[in-house]
């Protein structure tokens, strides 16, 4: 029987997929709430979805409807979906569609019919990282968080130290674990670009060529000599002109004449 849980609905509205994954484990995983190797099939059954296998054209199909006020949701899986890891991730992906898209319609009384088809396994498509619709990306992110909870991944990777060992611990493919670690910013994926290096500083202008010590000495001597010449010219006074010999004789004669005419 399908049931709505206010705590789950509130978390769906907030968009916090990490918390949503933890709540789904809390409500539907029973004693496997902290299991690193979580099987999603029992969670779907505990949540009230009918799970079956049938020959269908798709890998898996989720269908929900409101029959005269009674909700019904079923999930059909093709026998061609045999790989355990692919099957587990695809079920978690479709569970995400149910929680994120169908349950809000049920809560608002707007559910009539709703169908989600997975043409091929969700895991193979997710690892190729194609450009897909936002609701598909949300369902993929929920599936990753459900199978590899954030807190558990951080502790396991810190303890084990390698992507391969962490993947084996959670029983998932190394590529899936690598993407989850990259999402949590614990590693960088192989296809992810390396950080852009910081721009190199602009080159400093070349220093002016220094004058040789000989040239500096020559200029210093020339400047000192020029200053001494200026100081000598400024302090020198014009000398009084010397009396010529003829002028002296004329003065002596004039004195004798003066004396002869005195009374």
Rosetta silent file (secondary structure, phi, psi, omega in degrees, C-alpha in Angstrom):
SEQUENCE: XXXXXXXXXXXXXXXXXXXXXXXXXXXXXXXXXXXXXXXXXXXXXXXXXXXXXXXXXXXXXXXXXXXXXXXXXXXXXXXXXXXXXXXXXXXXXXXXXXXXXXXXXXXXXXXXXXXXXXXXXXXXXXXXXXXXXXXXXXXXXXXXXXXXXXXXXXXXXXXXXXXXXXXXXXXXXXXXXXXXXXXXXXXXXXXXXXXXXXXXXXXXXXXXXXXXXXXXXXXXXXXXXXXXXXXXXXXXXXXXXXXXXXXXXXXXXXXXXXXXXXX
SCORE:     score description
SCORE:     0.000 S_00000001
   1 L     0.000  130.465  179.296    0.000    0.000    0.000 S_00000001
   2 L   -75.722  139.346  178.906    1.342    3.408   -0.980 S_00000001
   3 L  -139.255  152.299  178.197    1.703    5.949    1.809 S_00000001
   4 L  -105.977  136.877  178.703    2.907    9.528    2.020 S_00000001
   5 L  -115.794  118.607 -176.970    5.397   10.629    4.663 S_00000001
   6 H   -54.786  -37.547 -178.647    5.451   14.369    5.437 S_00000001
   7 H   -63.936  -40.050  179.035    9.176   14.319    6.234 S_00000001
   8 H   -69.468  -43.158  179.640    9.970   12.825    2.835 S_00000001
   9 H   -61.581  -41.653  179.388    7.623   15.216    1.018 S_00000001
  10 H   -63.599  -39.868 -179.612    9.167   18.221    2.758 S_00000001
  11 H   -69.840  -36.149  175.502   12.674   17.082    1.795 S_00000001
  12 H   -60.090  -43.476 -179.761   11.574   16.547   -1.817 S_00000001
  13 H   -63.705  -36.845 -178.967   10.290   20.125   -1.869 S_00000001
  14 H   -73.347  -20.851 -179.666   13.572   21.443   -0.482 S_00000001
  15 L    81.083   11.580 -179.166   15.552   19.622   -3.178 S_00000001
  16 L   -85.409   92.832 -175.314   18.039   18.118   -0.701 S_00000001
  17 H   -71.920  -30.291  179.078   18.712   14.764   -2.395 S_00000001
  18 H   -64.683  -46.279  178.111   21.398   13.680    0.084 S_00000001
  19 H   -67.184  -37.764  178.587   18.964   13.971    3.013 S_00000001
  20 H   -59.827  -43.215  179.622   16.209   12.376    0.945 S_00000001
  21 H   -61.823  -40.043  178.254   18.368    9.314    0.315 S_00000001
  22 H   -65.792  -39.579  179.028   19.046    8.964    4.057 S_00000001
  23 H   -66.558  -37.900  178.341   15.329    9.258    4.856 S_00000001
  24 H   -63.361  -40.420  174.563   14.459    6.590    2.277 S_00000001
  25 H   -62.903  -41.601 -177.853   16.915    4.241    3.980 S_00000001
  26 H   -63.144  -43.572 -174.489   15.432    5.161    7.348 S_00000001
  27 H   -83.664  -32.038 -167.804   11.807    4.497    6.323 S_00000001
  28 H  -122.888   -7.007 -175.476   12.145    1.569    3.908 S_00000001
  29 L   -92.499   -5.803 -179.356   15.493   -0.237    4.433 S_00000001
  30 H    54.542 -126.639 -176.649   14.598   -1.840    7.786 S_00000001
  31 H   -77.531   -4.937 -179.547   17.734   -3.333    9.341 S_00000001
  32 H   -96.471   19.762 -176.294   19.787   -2.554    6.233 S_00000001
  33 L   -56.425  -34.666 -178.451   19.663    1.193    6.837 S_00000001
  34 L  -107.620   17.002 -178.194   23.466    1.372    7.196 S_00000001
  35 L   -75.532  128.155  177.203   24.353   -1.370    4.728 S_00000001
  36 L   -72.483  -24.729 -179.784   26.975   -0.301    2.160 S_00000001
  37 L  -105.635   69.023 -173.611   25.726   -2.996   -0.248 S_00000001
  38 L   -79.025  130.568  170.242   22.110   -1.945   -0.377 S_00000001
  39 L   -94.564  127.669 -172.489   19.634   -3.860   -2.550 S_00000001
  40 H   -81.723  -26.361 -175.903   16.948   -1.496   -3.795 S_00000001
  41 H   -54.879  -47.227  178.148   14.271   -4.094   -4.607 S_00000001
  42 H   -61.651  -32.348  179.009   13.178   -4.628   -0.950 S_00000001
  43 H   -65.089  -40.550  179.691   12.910   -0.830   -0.480 S_00000001
  44 H   -63.252  -42.417  179.935   10.507   -0.558   -3.426 S_00000001
  45 H   -65.907  -43.228  178.966    8.318   -3.301   -2.005 S_00000001
  46 H   -64.417  -28.862  179.209    8.332   -1.699    1.475 S_00000001
  47 L   -79.439   -7.632  176.083    7.363    1.634   -0.129 S_00000001
  48 L   100.572    8.337  177.509    4.263    0.002   -1.648 S_00000001
  49 L   -87.151  144.277  176.371    5.313   -0.398   -5.273 S_00000001
  50 E   -89.799  126.074 -175.966    4.497   -3.611   -7.140 S_00000001
  51 E  -114.835  131.265 -179.210    7.615   -5.083   -8.740 S_00000001
  52 E  -149.726  167.015  175.547    7.495   -7.634  -11.553 S_00000001
  53 E  -118.098  137.550 -179.566    9.425   -8.959  -14.566 S_00000001
  54 L  -158.349  158.365  178.463    7.952   -9.110  -18.016 S_00000001
  55 L   -77.610  101.336  178.056    8.960   -9.026  -21.658 S_00000001
  56 L  -124.577  161.009 -177.795    8.731   -5.359  -22.482 S_00000001
  57 L   -69.764  -28.323 -178.749   10.436   -3.275  -25.136 S_00000001
  58 L   -91.441  168.106  174.638   12.146   -1.094  -22.522 S_00000001
  59 L   -70.738  -39.164  178.881   14.679   -2.088  -19.914 S_00000001
  60 E  -157.917  155.300 -178.262   12.303   -0.965  -17.160 S_00000001
  61 E  -144.790  132.070  176.972    9.037    0.946  -16.822 S_00000001
  62 E  -110.043  129.730 -179.519    7.438    2.803  -13.922 S_00000001
  63 E  -134.495  134.754  178.159    3.681    3.416  -14.008 S_00000001
  64 E  -137.831  146.287 -178.846    1.459    5.164  -11.457 S_00000001
  65 E  -155.068  161.981  175.362   -2.229    6.052  -11.527 S_00000001
  66 E  -110.875  110.287  179.262   -5.137    7.114   -9.338 S_00000001
  67 E  -101.644   94.869  176.927   -8.020    4.604   -9.571 S_00000001
  68 L    53.318   46.794  176.711  -11.048    6.265   -7.987 S_00000001
  69 L    89.029   -2.232  178.710   -9.074    7.665   -5.098 S_00000001
  70 E  -109.833  124.148 -179.032   -6.804    4.635   -4.719 S_00000001
  71 E   -81.819  144.455  177.847   -3.170    5.068   -5.704 S_00000001
  72 E  -141.990  133.862  178.327   -1.391    2.367   -7.620 S_00000001
  73 E  -139.893  134.040 -179.456    2.257    2.202   -8.680 S_00000001
  74 E  -136.608  153.900  179.652    4.089   -0.613  -10.419 S_00000001
  75 E  -132.491  119.365 -178.074    7.566   -1.172  -11.756 S_00000001
  76 E  -109.367  132.025 -178.647    8.190   -3.670  -14.553 S_00000001
  77 E  -116.975  135.927  178.146   11.700   -4.883  -15.340 S_00000001
  78 L   -76.876  143.423  176.015   12.746   -6.603  -18.562 S_00000001
  79 L   -61.663  -18.921  179.300   14.551   -9.977  -18.261 S_00000001
  80 L   -68.612  -17.160  179.781   17.233   -8.484  -20.497 S_00000001
  81 L   -87.683   84.586 -170.707   18.380   -6.362  -17.555 S_00000001
  82 L  -100.095  -32.573 -175.430   20.544   -9.066  -15.974 S_00000001
  83 L   -62.007  124.737 -175.960   23.637   -7.293  -14.618 S_00000001
  84 H   -59.067  -42.725  179.725   23.137   -6.898  -10.833 S_00000001
  85 H   -65.962  -41.624  177.426   24.841   -3.504  -10.665 S_00000001
  86 H   -63.659  -43.852 -179.953   22.911   -2.197  -13.672 S_00000001
  87 H   -63.313  -45.418 -177.167   19.639   -3.525  -12.256 S_00000001
  88 H   -63.315  -43.083 -179.974   20.218   -2.048   -8.779 S_00000001
  89 H   -68.689  -38.485  179.724   21.078    1.410  -10.130 S_00000001
  90 H   -64.259  -41.219  177.122   18.128    1.380  -12.556 S_00000001
  91 H   -63.672  -42.199  178.129   15.717    0.514   -9.731 S_00000001
  92 H   -64.344  -38.191  178.521   17.193    3.289   -7.575 S_00000001
  93 H   -62.720  -47.084 -179.791   16.880    5.687  -10.520 S_00000001
  94 H   -69.926  -30.385  173.715   13.189    4.867  -11.069 S_00000001
  95 H   -62.676  -37.729  176.170   12.575    5.076   -7.319 S_00000001
  96 H   -61.904  -42.960  176.184   13.911    8.610   -7.582 S_00000001
  97 H   -59.636  -41.261 -179.514   11.363    9.406  -10.305 S_00000001
  98 H   -63.010  -46.208 -176.912    8.609    8.055   -8.060 S_00000001
  99 H   -70.961  -40.836 -172.559    9.650   10.150   -5.052 S_00000001
 100 H   -84.935  -25.473 -175.316   10.511   13.361   -6.924 S_00000001
 101 H  -115.723  -45.946 -172.894    7.695   13.429   -9.505 S_00000001
 102 H   -80.948  -45.020 -178.553    4.829   11.101   -8.615 S_00000001
 103 H   -59.565  -42.027  176.026    4.554   11.554   -4.844 S_00000001
 104 H   -59.707  -35.224  176.282    4.142   15.371   -5.074 S_00000001
 105 H   -66.268  -39.988  177.408    1.261   14.795   -7.541 S_00000001
 106 H   -62.760  -42.967 -178.008   -0.290   12.347   -5.095 S_00000001
 107 H   -65.854  -33.147 -179.591    0.047   14.831   -2.214 S_00000001
 108 H   -88.861   -2.315 -177.980   -1.662   17.596   -4.247 S_00000001
 109 L    70.871   27.218 -176.101   -4.395   15.270   -5.485 S_00000001
 110 L  -109.417    2.917 -177.680   -3.278   15.837   -9.076 S_00000001
 111 L   -76.266  125.436  170.873   -2.163   12.309  -10.010 S_00000001
 112 L  -113.643  -74.407  169.745   -4.045   10.784  -12.927 S_00000001
 113 E  -140.224  145.754  179.324   -1.505    8.661  -14.775 S_00000001
 114 E  -148.457  131.211 -176.888    2.253    9.007  -14.898 S_00000001
 115 E  -133.804  138.438  176.054    4.754    6.815  -16.723 S_00000001
 116 E  -128.811  126.730 -179.785    8.543    6.766  -16.855 S_00000001
 117 E  -113.968  137.137  174.567   10.407    4.525  -19.289 S_00000001
 118 E  -111.821  104.787 -173.367   14.060    3.563  -19.130 S_00000001
 119 L   -61.217  -42.858  176.962   15.031    2.522  -22.651 S_00000001
 120 L  -132.471 -177.859 -179.969   18.274    0.906  -21.539 S_00000001
 121 L   -59.844  135.857 -177.431   19.994    0.432  -18.222 S_00000001
 122 H   -66.580  -30.622 -176.292   20.221    3.725  -16.316 S_00000001
 123 H   -67.854  -47.750  179.864   23.749    3.007  -15.118 S_00000001
 124 H   -58.485  -40.967  177.982   25.289    2.642  -18.580 S_00000001
 125 H   -67.082  -42.036 -177.846   23.691    5.886  -19.685 S_00000001
 126 H   -63.298  -39.167 -178.531   24.729    7.702  -16.510 S_00000001
 127 H   -69.627  -25.076  176.753   28.373    6.686  -16.862 S_00000001
 128 H   -77.581  -15.993  176.049   28.450    8.079  -20.412 S_00000001
 129 L    54.583   54.062  177.452   27.316   11.435  -18.958 S_00000001
 130 L   -78.627  168.546  174.176   25.131   12.564  -21.877 S_00000001
 131 L   -79.554  114.627 -176.426   23.135   15.798  -21.893 S_00000001
 132 L  -129.065  175.477 -178.128   19.743   14.767  -20.516 S_00000001
 133 L   -67.421  152.620 -178.396   16.641   16.357  -19.042 S_00000001
 134 H   -57.185  -37.812 -179.259   16.874   17.872  -15.524 S_00000001
 135 H   -66.455  -30.843  176.298   14.477   15.289  -14.047 S_00000001
 136 H   -70.269  -39.650  178.106   16.734   12.491  -15.317 S_00000001
 137 H   -64.276  -39.507  177.913   19.766   14.147  -13.754 S_00000001
 138 H   -63.882  -43.527  179.877   17.895   14.451  -10.438 S_00000001
 139 H   -64.775  -37.955  176.254   16.922   10.777  -10.505 S_00000001
 140 H   -63.858  -44.066 -179.536   20.540    9.811  -11.257 S_00000001
 141 H   -64.206  -38.667  177.366   21.809   11.957   -8.385 S_00000001
 142 H   -64.383  -43.058 -179.442   19.274   10.392   -6.014 S_00000001
 143 H   -60.354  -43.357  178.647   20.296    6.882   -7.095 S_00000001
 144 H   -62.494  -43.772 -179.175   23.962    7.668   -6.416 S_00000001
 145 H   -67.753  -32.779 -179.864   23.151    9.130   -2.998 S_00000001
 146 H   -71.282  -44.089 -177.658   20.948    6.143   -2.094 S_00000001
 147 H   -78.699  -28.248 -177.045   23.523    3.502   -3.034 S_00000001
 148 L  -134.325   77.499 -178.251   26.521    5.494   -1.778 S_00000001
 149 L   -56.726  143.320 -173.538   25.488    7.816    1.094 S_00000001
 150 H   -54.444  -52.542 -177.290   27.733   10.851    1.463 S_00000001
 151 H   -62.010  -40.792 -179.986   28.887   10.240    5.045 S_00000001
 152 H   -67.198  -39.087 -179.548   29.589    6.561    4.439 S_00000001
 153 H   -64.766  -44.498 -178.988   31.525    7.292    1.240 S_00000001
 154 H   -61.015  -43.809 -179.469   33.747    9.874    2.935 S_00000001
 155 H   -68.549  -42.055 -178.763   34.620    7.533    5.785 S_00000001
 156 H   -65.253  -42.977 -178.376   35.167    4.529    3.522 S_00000001
 157 H   -69.089  -37.448  177.976   37.396    6.419    1.096 S_00000001
 158 H   -65.233  -31.869 -179.123   39.398    7.980    3.925 S_00000001
 159 H   -83.173  -44.902 -174.206   39.959    4.507    5.386 S_00000001
 160 H   -83.501  -37.499  171.278   40.491    2.465    2.212 S_00000001
 161 L    88.181  -12.734 -179.864   42.336    5.111    0.235 S_00000001
 162 L  -131.538  155.534  178.179   41.593    3.995   -3.353 S_00000001
 163 H   -65.046  -42.681 -178.090   38.655    4.251   -5.729 S_00000001
 164 H   -61.216  -44.321 -179.571   38.778    0.517   -6.487 S_00000001
 165 H   -68.137  -38.692  177.585   38.627   -0.489   -2.803 S_00000001
 166 H   -65.637  -38.471  177.927   35.818    1.965   -2.090 S_00000001
 167 H   -64.176  -41.907  178.277   33.885    0.610   -5.098 S_00000001
 168 H   -65.157  -35.279  179.646   34.316   -2.963   -3.860 S_00000001
 169 H   -63.378  -38.387 -179.778   33.135   -1.927   -0.395 S_00000001
 170 H   -95.555    0.261  179.125   29.858   -0.587   -1.833 S_00000001
 171 L    58.653   46.165  177.020   29.640   -3.301   -4.520 S_00000001
 172 L  -127.630  168.431  178.289   29.456   -0.790   -7.383 S_00000001
 173 L   -69.076  146.307  177.613   31.526   -0.226  -10.499 S_00000001
 174 H   -57.793  -35.531  179.466   34.735    1.764  -10.056 S_00000001
 175 H   -63.119  -38.529  178.881   33.518    4.285  -12.664 S_00000001
 176 H   -68.332  -41.494  178.281   30.380    4.916  -10.614 S_00000001
 177 H   -65.178  -38.894  179.401   32.373    5.326   -7.424 S_00000001
 178 H   -61.409  -42.304  178.800   34.775    7.683   -9.165 S_00000001
 179 H   -67.348  -36.824  178.172   31.898    9.920  -10.273 S_00000001
 180 H   -66.684  -42.081  177.411   30.409    9.869   -6.787 S_00000001
 181 H   -64.408  -37.964  177.593   33.743   10.853   -5.235 S_00000001
 182 H   -66.911  -38.857  177.616   34.103   13.619   -7.804 S_00000001
 183 H   -61.812  -35.557  178.488   30.586   14.833   -7.002 S_00000001
 184 L   -86.675    4.907  177.240   31.597   15.015   -3.346 S_00000001
 185 L    61.865   37.293  176.469   34.820   16.820   -4.394 S_00000001
 186 L   -99.875  -26.801  175.081   37.041   14.076   -3.020 S_00000001
 187 L  -142.057  172.745  174.663   38.703   13.218   -6.345 S_00000001
 188 L  -114.288  133.322 -179.138   38.812   14.542   -9.888 S_00000001
 189 L   -69.024  162.060 -178.732   37.465   12.373  -12.729 S_00000001
 190 L   -65.165  -33.244 -177.973   39.706   11.386  -15.622 S_00000001
 191 L   -88.025   -6.622 -178.051   37.637   13.441  -18.069 S_00000001
 192 L   -80.203  136.379 -177.747   37.469   16.468  -15.798 S_00000001
 193 L   -68.775  144.531  176.080   39.727   19.326  -16.760 S_00000001
 194 L   -70.334  154.556  179.833   42.557   20.191  -14.433 S_00000001
 195 L   -57.707  141.091  179.145   42.338   23.516  -12.630 S_00000001
 196 L   -66.470  126.056 -179.477   43.390   26.461  -14.741 S_00000001
 197 L   -65.773  152.259 -179.812   46.880   27.565  -13.667 S_00000001
 198 L   -66.922  141.947 -179.778   47.229   31.033  -12.243 S_00000001
 199 L   -62.178  142.718  179.681   48.328   33.621  -14.801 S_00000001
 200 L   -71.562  144.594  179.989   52.019   34.395  -14.799 S_00000001
 201 L   -65.629  149.554  178.505   52.965   37.849  -13.471 S_00000001
 202 L   -62.665  141.767  179.573   53.773   40.518  -16.019 S_00000001
 203 L   -65.367  138.958  178.865   57.510   40.841  -16.704 S_00000001
 204 L   -74.242  145.820  178.770   59.157   43.661  -14.840 S_00000001
 205 L   -61.289  141.495 -178.553   60.728   46.400  -16.962 S_00000001
 206 L   -64.480  136.901 -179.863   64.419   45.851  -17.604 S_00000001
 207 L   -65.864  147.751  178.649   66.621   48.011  -15.369 S_00000001
 208 L   -63.714  142.188 -179.663   68.430   50.884  -17.011 S_00000001
 209 L   -62.070  130.234 -178.048   72.044   50.045  -17.873 S_00000001
 210 L   -78.712  141.888  179.407   74.309   51.115  -15.080 S_00000001
 211 L   -75.938  147.618  179.996   77.211   53.440  -15.875 S_00000001
 212 L   -67.962  157.163 -179.189   80.680   52.155  -15.359 S_00000001
 213 H   -63.900  -32.115  179.001   82.630   53.304  -12.308 S_00000001
 214 H   -66.294  -43.641  179.834   85.197   55.010  -14.574 S_00000001
 215 H   -63.887  -41.528  178.108   82.526   57.070  -16.296 S_00000001
 216 H   -60.303  -41.341 -179.162   81.015   58.004  -12.922 S_00000001
 217 H   -65.323  -41.289  179.170   84.451   59.127  -11.677 S_00000001
 218 H   -62.601  -44.310  179.370   85.067   61.229  -14.784 S_00000001
 219 H   -64.753  -37.329 -179.476   81.713   62.954  -14.454 S_00000001
 220 H   -65.449  -42.090  179.453   82.317   63.553  -10.752 S_00000001
 221 H   -65.380  -42.082 -179.787   85.730   65.172  -11.405 S_00000001
 222 H   -63.067  -42.516 -179.996   84.293   67.313  -14.217 S_00000001
 223 H   -65.531  -39.464  179.462   81.428   68.504  -12.026 S_00000001
 224 H   -65.173  -41.435  179.631   83.805   69.298   -9.158 S_00000001
 225 H   -64.922  -39.344  179.470   86.107   71.262  -11.457 S_00000001
 226 H   -65.167  -40.218  179.360   83.155   73.183  -12.892 S_00000001
 227 H   -64.716  -40.038 -179.307   81.931   74.094   -9.400 S_00000001
 228 H   -65.060  -37.106  178.458   85.415   75.359   -8.421 S_00000001
 229 H   -65.501  -41.024  179.428   85.561   77.539  -11.514 S_00000001
 230 H   -63.962  -44.153 -179.279   82.150   79.021  -10.744 S_00000001
 231 H   -64.217  -39.245  179.839   83.106   79.727   -7.133 S_00000001
 232 H   -66.174  -40.283 -179.414   86.405   81.371   -8.205 S_00000001
 233 H   -67.237  -36.387 -177.795   84.628   83.590  -10.753 S_00000001
 234 H   -72.765  -33.571 -175.278   82.002   84.659   -8.232 S_00000001
 235 H   -89.499  -15.846 -177.137   84.504   85.535   -5.476 S_00000001
 236 L   -73.069  138.447  177.968   87.134   87.288   -7.655 S_00000001
 237 L  -109.722  146.678 -179.534   87.106   91.164   -7.558 S_00000001
 238 L   -66.496  130.954 -178.354   88.361   93.361  -10.438 S_00000001
 239 L   -77.706  144.464 -179.934   91.921   94.602   -9.730 S_00000001
 240 L   -68.598  135.148 -178.585   92.633   98.374   -9.823 S_00000001
 241 L   -63.632  138.294 -179.265   94.483   99.381  -12.955 S_00000001
 242 L   -79.600  141.216  179.478   98.209  100.076  -12.387 S_00000001
 243 L   -72.008  135.885  178.557   99.519  103.568  -13.191 S_00000001
 244 L   -74.959  165.015 -177.568  101.784  103.775  -16.159 S_00000001
 245 H   -68.436  -35.408  179.159  105.374  105.261  -15.820 S_00000001
 246 H   -67.819  -38.646  179.177  104.580  108.318  -17.941 S_00000001
 247 H   -64.402  -36.534  178.714  101.589  109.225  -15.880 S_00000001
 248 H   -64.179  -41.074  178.847  103.741  109.149  -12.722 S_00000001
 249 H   -64.554  -41.385  177.939  106.212  111.605  -14.200 S_00000001
 250 H   -60.951  -38.350  179.514  103.414  114.011  -15.178 S_00000001
 251 H   -66.506  -39.480  179.902  102.105  113.936  -11.629 S_00000001
 252 H   -64.862  -40.926  177.734  105.565  114.712  -10.218 S_00000001
 253 H   -63.841  -40.671  179.945  105.961  117.725  -12.552 S_00000001
 254 H   -63.103  -34.521 -179.686  102.532  119.010  -11.573 S_00000001
 255 H   -70.361  -38.386  179.518  103.516  118.925   -7.914 S_00000001
 256 H   -64.995  -41.289  178.148  106.695  120.933   -8.585 S_00000001
 257 H   -60.809  -44.897  179.665  104.722  123.579  -10.513 S_00000001
 258 H   -57.185  -41.119 -176.419  102.254  123.875   -7.678 S_00000001
 259 H   -69.934  -32.310 -177.694  105.075  124.507   -5.216 S_00000001
 260 H   -73.796  -25.449 -178.579  106.707  127.188   -7.428 S_00000001
 261 H   -92.889   -4.376 -178.809  103.582  129.280   -7.682 S_00000001
 262 L   -69.358  143.484  178.142  102.775  129.272   -3.975 S_00000001
 263 L   -66.231    0.000    0.000  103.282  132.825   -2.312 S_00000001
